[in-house]
Amino acid sequence: MGRLRLLLRSTAVKLSIIYVVLFGLCAAVMVVYVTAVSERLVVHHMRDSLEQEITQMRDTYQRGGMRLLFSVIDRRAHQPGANIYVLASPQGEVLAGNVASIQPGTINDTGWIDPPFSYERFSEPDRPSRANVATGYVFELQNGMRLLIGRDLGDPEELRLILKQALLLALLIMGVGALIIWLAIGRTALQRIDGMSSASRKIMAGDLSQRLPVSGSGDEFDRLSDSLNVMLERIVKLNEGLRQVSDNIAHDLKTPLTRLRNKAADAIAEEDEQQRRLALEGIIAESDQLIRTFNALLMISRVEAGSSAAEMSEIDLSAITTDSGELYDPVAEEAGLRLVCDIEDGLKISGNRELIGQAIFNLLDNAIKYSSDCSKTGELRLVLRRDDDAAALIVADDGAGIPPEQMDEVKKRFVRLDSSRSKPGTGLGLSLVEAVVEMHKGELSLAPASQYFPEIQGLAAIVKLPLSAV
């Protein structure tokens, strides 16, 4: 009983009930309409038949007078399914006919009789006389006598009744069938909802590995499950990032904070003014590095939260890449490197100009930082080209590269392969690039630079961003 109440509260069943009710109303209107139209058609056909009969009787009277009219009426009155014939005097007295009695006043006026009149037939051998209802037409002969030719309404009424019963039976069968289908569909929908509810309870209990079931039919339940599963994947990824940040903060922020405290203590204890000034400058440098770290974390959080998505517009990626190359060319030259640019013009994307520029700066900064002291050719590559419906941005260096098994690891927050921390940085550069690329529905990947440029052996960072629709 509880399951039935749950079924009746489901949206699918409520919609089904509304559909059945509306269908029943439409079907009832159809029954009434079809019955009324059928009855009108039968009555119209009957009147046409009576008009032909009246015309024939007029002609008969004109050709043979009363004798021939009596003969024709007598012959037709005894045929199966005969019309009603009543011949009356000018005073209204019934002289002849095939009915036992007729409603008084029926033949007082000529023309179509409206409303229908009642009459009684002569008793038949196999059944007693019965009251009937008929319609007819009264016309006056030349000698003043009146002739009524009518038709019993029992046949049209019986046809209307049969038609109504047939339509009502069909409506009943359709209603029962709709009820059975409704229960079957509602039960199936409830089973799928129960599966989704069960998975949701496990997720709420903390098992984020659970996913909502997908049947593969592509209906609204599948679309909802797919959307929620993508959301769960996103939540899991954010939780994993949060866990990694929590784990790494102790290592990557505790050390500089400890150094900062020690330098502050040394500055307090230092008696020499020059040495104290140097210690304070070291404290400021450490503080600036911490501020940069927290700014990078804040930017990554904002990007992942989508707070910059509202500032998206069509931007010229080719122009941004060109400006970035021109900005970093002297930086590379100062580090003893040569930046080689190959940028295709006219590539536009939908994005945030500042964030895309920051991502390119981070890639170029990493390339210069990790290849300045170990480059064989002294070259950096900055390439932008069309790749089907996407723009492919490649930043390649000729440094030491990264082992393939660690290429995914370096994109995580605070991960630095330089375990000695001898090079400046926060370990957040690639994390920010990946967050920006994902916000733009793109993809960041790392690969050996030799896959794209055989003459250099370092690392290539490849960013693919979808182009704007033309």
N, C-alpha and C positions, 0 to 999 in steps of 0.2 A: 504493500500500500504506500509505503514511504517512497519507493522507487517511482510509483505512478505519480505521486505529487511532485517529485523532482522532475519527472518527464513533462508534466503539465506546466511547470514553471520555466522550462527551457524556451529560448527565443525561437528555435526552429519549429517547435510544436505550436507556439502561439501564432506564428506566421501561417502554419498549416491550418489552424482552426479558422483564422481570418479568411484564408483562401477558400476553405470548404464552405463557410457561411456565405461569402460573396458568390461562390459558384452555385450554391443552393438557391439564392435569391434570383440570380440570372436564369437558372433553369426553371424556377417557378414562373417567372415572367414569360419565359419562352413557352411553357405549357399553356398558360392562359392565352397568349397571343396566337399560338398555332391552333388551339381549339376554337377560338373566336373566328379566326380567318377561315378555318375549314367549314364551320357552321354557316358563315356568310356565303361561302362559295356554293355550298349545297342548296341553301335557300334561293340563291340567285339562279342556279341551274333549274331548280324546281319552278320558279316563276317563269323562266323562259319556256319550259315545257307546257305550263298552263296557258301561256299566251298563244302558243301554237295550237293547243286544244281549242281555245276560245275561237280562234280564227276559223278552224275547221268546222266548228259547230255553227257559226254564222253562215258559212258557205252552204252547209247542209240545209239549214233552215231556208235560205234563199232559193235553193234548187228544188226542194221537195216539200217544203212547208212543214206543218206539225207532224204529219204522218211519218215522213222520212226522219225527222229529228227524233221522234219517239223510238223508232226502230234502231237508229244508231246508238242512242243513249242506252236502250235496253241491252243491246249486244255488248257494248263496252263496259256496262255496269257489272256484268257477270264474268268479266275476264279477271284472272289472278292479278292482284296488285292494282285494281282499277282505281281511277280517280273517284271523287265524290261528285255525284250528279243529283241536283234537286231542281225540279220544275215546279214553279208556284204560280198561282193566279194573280191578277193585278191586286187583289185584296190581301195577298200574302199567304193564302191557303196552299199547303203543299199538295200537289196533284200527283207527282211521281218522283221517284228517286231510289237510291240504293242505301238509304239510311233510315233507321227506325224513328229517330227524332233529331231535332236540331235546336240549337239555342235560340230562344225567341228574339225577334228583331234582327236576325242575321241578314235576311234578304230584303229588309225595308229600303235599303239604299243601294244604288248601283256603284260599281267600281271595286277596287281591292278592299278586302275586309281586314280592318286593323283596329283592335288587336285580334289575334286568332280566336276562333269560335269553338265551342264544344259541341259534340254530337255523339250519337249512339248508333252503332251499326245494328243490323238485323242479326239475331242469334245464329251462329253457325253450328253445324252438327257436332263438332268436336270441342267447342268452347262456348261459354255463355256470352251474352252481349256485354260490352264494356264501354265506359266513357272514354272518349278520345278528343284530341285537340287538332284542329286543322286550320289552314288558311285557304283563301279562294278568291274568286272574282265573280261578281254578279253583273249580268248585263240584261237589258230589257229587249224583248222581241218586238216585232212590229205590231203584233196584236195586243200588246200590253203585258203579256206574260213575262215572267222573269226566270232566268236560268242561272243556277249557281254551279260553277265547276271549281272543285277544290282538291286539295291534296293533304293527306294526313301528315302531321308533323312528327309522327312516331319514328319514322326512318331517319330523318336528320338528327332527331334527339338521341336516338339509339347510337347513330354514328358518332355523335359528339361525345356521348358517354364512353363508348369503346375507345375512342381516340384519347380521351382524357385518362382513362385507366391505363392505356398502353404507355402514355407519356409519364404518368406518375410511377408506374412500375419501372420504367427505364431510369427515372430519376432516383428511385430507391436503390436500384442496382448500382448506379454510379456513385451514390452516396456511401453505400456499404463498401464498394471498392476503394473509394477515396479514403474512408476510415481505415481500412486495412493497410493501404499504402502509407497513410499518415503515421500509423503506429509503427510500421516497419522502418520508415525513414527516421522518425523520432527516436526509435530505439538505437538505430545505427549512429545517429548524431550524438545521443547520450553516451554511448560507449566510447566514442572518440573524445568527447568532453571529459569523461571519467579518466581516460588515459592521460589527457593533458593535465587534469587536476592532480592525479597521482604524481606525475613528474614534477609539477610545480611544488607540491608539498615536500618532496625530497630535496628540491633546490632550496626552498625556504629553510629546511633543516640544516643546510650547510653543504650539501653535496652538489657543488657547482659543475661536476662532470656530467650530470644528468642533462638530457636534452628532450624537448617536447617531441612526441612522435609525429612522423610525417608519413602519410599513406602513399604518396606518389601520384595522387589523382590531380593535384594542382588546383584543388578547390579553395574556398575561403579559409577552411581550417588549416590546410597545408600552408597557405600564404601567411597566415597568422603565426603558425609554428615556425616557419622559416625566419620571419622577422624577429620573433622572440629568441630564437636560437642564435641569430647573428648578434642580437643585443647581449645574450649571455656570453658569447665568445668575447665581445668587447669588454664586458665586466670582468671576466676572468683575466683578460690581458691587462686591464688596469690594475686589478688586485695584485697580479704578479709583478707589475711595474712598481706598485707601492711597496710590496714586500722587498723587492730588490733595492729600492731606494732606502728603506729602513735598514736593511742589512749593510748597505754600503756607506750610509751616512756615518756610522760609527767608525769606519776605517778611513774614509776620505775627508771627513770634516773634523773628526776628533784630532787627527794628527796636526793639521794647520792650526786648530784652536789651541792645542797644547804648545806648539811652537810660539804662537802669539802670546800666550801667558808667560812662557819662559822669557821671551824677549822683553816683555813689559817688566818682569821682575828684574832682569838684568839692567834695564834702563834706569829703574829706581835705585838699584845698588851702585850703578856706575857713577864715579866721582868726576871723571874727565868729561868736560862739556862736549868735546868733539865726538867721543865715543857714545855718549848719551844721545847725541843728535843722530848718529848713524843707526843706533838701536831703534830710535823712534821712526826713522825712515823705513827700517825693516818691518816694523809693526804696521805702518801704513800700507806697505806693499802686500803684506799678508792679508790685511783687511780688504784691500782692493780685490785680491784674488778670491776671497770668500764672498764678497759682494757679487763678483762676476758669476761665481758658482750658483748663488741663490737666484740671480737674475735669469740664468739659463734654466734652472729648475722651474721658475715662475713662468717663463715663456713656453716651456714644454707643456706645463699644466694648462695654460691658456689655450694652446693649440689643440691639445687632446680634448679639452672641454668644448671646442668648437666656438669659442668666443670671438674668433676672428673670421668665422664663416660668413657673417653678415657683410663683411667688407670686401667680398669677392666681386670682381668685375673683369671684363676682358682686358688682358694686358699683353704687351708685345714681349714674349719671352726672348726673342732674338735680340731686341734692344737691351733688355736687362742683362743678358749674358755678355753682350759686347761691352757694356759699361763695367761689369764686374771684371772682365779681362783687362780692360784699360786701367782699372783701379789697382789690381794686383800685379800688373806687369812690373812696376818698379819695386814692389816688395820681393818678387821672385828674383829680380836682377840683384837686389841687395843681398839675397841669400846665395848668390852665385848660380842661379838657375835661369833658364830661358822659357818663357811661357809661349807656347805655340797655339794659336786660336784658329779654329775652323768652324765658323758659325753660319748656318743657313739663314737667309733673311725671310721675314714674313711669317714666322711661326708664332701663332697667338693661342693663348690658353685663357681659361676662366680661373682667376686666382687672386691672391693678395700679393701685391707687388713687394711690400716690405719683407714678408715672410719668405717669398721665393728668393729675393736678393740675399737674405740672411743665410738661407740654405746653401746658396752658391758660394758665399763668402766662407762658410764653415768648411766646405769641401776643398776649396782652394787653400785655405789656411792649413788644413791637415796635410794636403799634398806637399806644400812648401816645408812644413815643420818636419815631416818624417822622411824627406828625401834630400834635405839640404846638405847632410854630411855623409851620405852614402850613395849618391846618384852617380851612375857610370856615364851617362850621356849628358847630364845636366839639363834635361828637357822635362817640361810639364806639358800636358795636352788638355786643352779645353775645347770640346767639340759639341756642337748642337746640330742635329739633323732630324729630318722627318723619318718616322718609322711606322708605316701604315697610318693609323688614325691617332698616332701619338707623337710627341716630341721626345727624342732621346738626348739627354744631356750626359756627357761623359767627361769626368775629370780623372786623368791618369798621371801617375808619377813614376819615377824610375828609382824608387827607394827599395827598402828591404822587402816590402810586400807583407802579406799576412798569410799564415798557413790556412788552407781551405777549411779545416775543421773549426777554425776560430772566426770565420767571416761573419757568422750570425751573432757570435758572442759579443763582438766589438760594437754592435749597434745598441747594446743594452746600456743603461745609465751607469755612469761611474766606472765602466770597464775600460781599463787601459792596459795595453800589452807591455808598456814600459813599466815593469814592476818597480824599478828604482825611482820612478817619478822624476827623472832627470830633466824631462822636457816640460815646458809650461803647458797648462791645460787643465780642464776639469773632468774630462771623460764624458762630457755631455754633448759634444759636437755632433756626432752621428745620430745620437738619440733625438736631438732637435731636428736634424734633417729628415729622419724617418717620420717624425710626427707631422712635419710640414707636408711631406709628400703624401702621407695617408690622408691628411685633411683635404688635399687636392685630388683625391681618388687616383693617386699614382702609385708607383712602385720603386723602391730603392733596393738595389742589389750590388754586391761586391764581387769582383772577379779579377783574375790575373790580368795585368795590363797587356800582356803579350797576345791575348785573345783578340785585341783590337788594334794594337800597334806592335808588330813583331820586334821592332828595334828597341823597345823599352821593356823592363822586366819587373816593374813594381806592381802597384795596386791600381785598379780602375774602379771608380764609383759610378754606377749607371743609374740615372734617374729618368723614369718614363712618366710623362704627364699627358693626359688626354687633351687633344687639340680642340679648340672651339669649333662648333659647327659653322660651316660657311653659309 
